[in-house]
Amino acid sequence: MTPLHQLINRVLTQSHGWLGFDRFMALALYAPNLGYYSARTQPIGLMASSGSDFVTAPQMSPYFSRALARSVQEALLETQTDEVWEFGAGTAQMAYEILSTLGDAIKRYVIVEVSSHLRDVQAQQLEPFKDKVVWLDQLPEHFSGVVVGNEVLDAMPVKLIQRSSGTWYEMGVGSASLSNSEPSQLDLEWVKKETMLRPPVEISGEHDYLTEIHPQGEAFIKTLADRLQRGAVFLIDYGFPENEYYHEQRSSGTLMCHQGHLADANPLVAVGQKDITAHVNFTGIALSAQDAGMTVLGYTTQAHFLINSGLLDLLEDASQAERAMAQKLITEHEMGELFKVLALGVGVRPEWEPLGFQLGDRSHTL
Ligand SMILES: C[S@@+](CC[C@H](N)C(=O)[O-])C[C@H]1O[C@@H](n2cnc3c(N)ncnc32)[C@H](O)[C@@H]1O
């Protein structure tokens, strides 16, 4: 039993033997000093041999962040702001490239990071920009600037719900060994409870169906909208609009774990040693943003966004190897199609059409 496992067992006991999956996921990933993101020394990297579990676009190629920087630059000008705010900066590769590319256009780069361990990694990486970079645990009451977040929404805890023989249940976690006063291992099992929770759209058919809903991600967007006075937001992640997310054939949901660059679907084993993620329902995020007063500025695939932001020009001087890595960002069967970019705005001109969405905007599919 690791200290994280002991903590989960304690919380389970206090919660009468049942934890909703979202609470379990929050503990497994973010329990202070113990959860996966708080304690794992190197979650993100190119290869398993570096000890990492998965790779993200900024890690794969610096051209991802350089192209994004062009859109950020346009948004800073449009919103007349000079701060960039990044959520969940990981190893800070993206921050490094944005700061290097935009120079004096950025007066302050604020990182909101829940993992104290990753903050140390970020501080090292951003040493050349230490006068501009600050870290916050949470958002202040009011701020203005351009907000970026790559693969942050997918790391937010989700609720799991299941239709089984026509009845909806919330999936949670229990433990067979809780009655044992000194359990020797974390022995988790799925326990379901009948629920009033439902997916945001009716699921056609009568078949059994497992899916996720995202109250935490949507609450995050609402808080962001309440506090951002003037600015633009770029959220990049894997996911779909709700009609695809809740398609009747997607009957096993999108929950996934990553360890050593291998994916599996069982979050109840190796708890704390692997990432747990779910795809993003971009319709839910866009609606939450609109309900809270933000404007949807654009929604498109990562490939369209990067190409519209000038990726191909940037690659003109790149080496063959650099081009090969950058290609993965836009190729349909790699990251180009599954990953999307959603842009939101507050206090921007209604006629502004951000650079990244000029060709291939799919806002109408949300
Ligand atoms: C999958 S990693 C992505 C890291 C980085 N953006 C990248 O692309 O390499 C998810 C990141 O989101 C952070 N995170 C999750 N929830 C967050 C929240 N509510 N506020 C800020 N960061 C959060 C995690 O700590 C982690 O750094």
The ligand as an SDF file (V2000), in Angstrom:
LIG
                    3D

 27 29  0  0  0  0  0  0  0  0999 V2000
   -1.9470   16.0060  -19.9260 C   0  0  0  0  0  0  0  0  0  0  0  0
   -1.0690   17.1870  -19.0200 S   0  0  0  0  0  0  0  0  0  0  0  0
   -0.6990   18.3790  -20.2880 C   0  0  0  0  0  0  0  0  0  0  0  0
    0.5170   19.2150  -19.9670 C   0  0  0  0  0  0  0  0  0  0  0  0
    0.9320   20.2390  -21.0160 C   0  0  0  0  0  0  0  0  0  0  0  0
   -0.0990   21.2150  -21.2480 N   0  0  0  0  0  0  0  0  0  0  0  0
    1.3400   19.5850  -22.3040 C   0  0  0  0  0  0  0  0  0  0  0  0
    0.6560   19.7700  -23.2890 O   0  0  0  0  0  0  0  0  0  0  0  0
    2.3580   18.9000  -22.3270 O   0  0  0  0  0  0  0  0  0  0  0  0
   -2.3320   17.9320  -18.0640 C   0  0  0  0  0  0  0  0  0  0  0  0
   -1.8860   19.1200  -17.2280 C   0  0  0  0  0  0  0  0  0  0  0  0
   -3.0540   19.7930  -16.7330 O   0  0  0  0  0  0  0  0  0  0  0  0
   -2.8330   20.1290  -15.3780 C   0  0  0  0  0  0  0  0  0  0  0  0
   -4.1490   20.4090  -14.7880 N   0  0  0  0  0  0  0  0  0  0  0  0
   -5.1870   19.5880  -14.6060 C   0  0  0  0  0  0  0  0  0  0  0  0
   -6.2360   20.2200  -14.0370 N   0  0  0  0  0  0  0  0  0  0  0  0
   -5.8650   21.5000  -13.9090 C   0  0  0  0  0  0  0  0  0  0  0  0
   -6.5170   22.6730  -13.3980 C   0  0  0  0  0  0  0  0  0  0  0  0
   -7.7620   22.6340  -12.9040 N   0  0  0  0  0  0  0  0  0  0  0  0
   -5.8380   23.8390  -13.4080 N   0  0  0  0  0  0  0  0  0  0  0  0
   -4.5770   23.8830  -13.8980 C   0  0  0  0  0  0  0  0  0  0  0  0
   -3.9100   22.8070  -14.3650 N   0  0  0  0  0  0  0  0  0  0  0  0
   -4.5370   21.6320  -14.3730 C   0  0  0  0  0  0  0  0  0  0  0  0
   -2.0150   18.9580  -14.8680 C   0  0  0  0  0  0  0  0  0  0  0  0
   -1.3830   19.2180  -13.6580 O   0  0  0  0  0  0  0  0  0  0  0  0
   -1.0320   18.7790  -16.0390 C   0  0  0  0  0  0  0  0  0  0  0  0
    0.0380   19.6890  -15.9590 O   0  0  0  0  0  0  0  0  0  0  0  0
  1  2  1  0
  2  3  1  0
  2 10  1  0
  3  4  1  0
  4  5  1  0
  5  6  1  0
  5  7  1  0
  7  8  2  0
  7  9  1  0
 10 11  1  0
 11 12  1  0
 11 26  1  0
 12 13  1  0
 13 14  1  0
 13 24  1  0
 14 15  1  0
 14 23  1  0
 15 16  2  0
 16 17  1  0
 17 18  1  0
 17 23  2  0
 18 19  1  0
 18 20  2  0
 20 21  1  0
 21 22  2  0
 22 23  1  0
 24 25  1  0
 24 26  1  0
 26 27  1  0
M  CHG  2   2   1   9  -1
M  END
$$$$
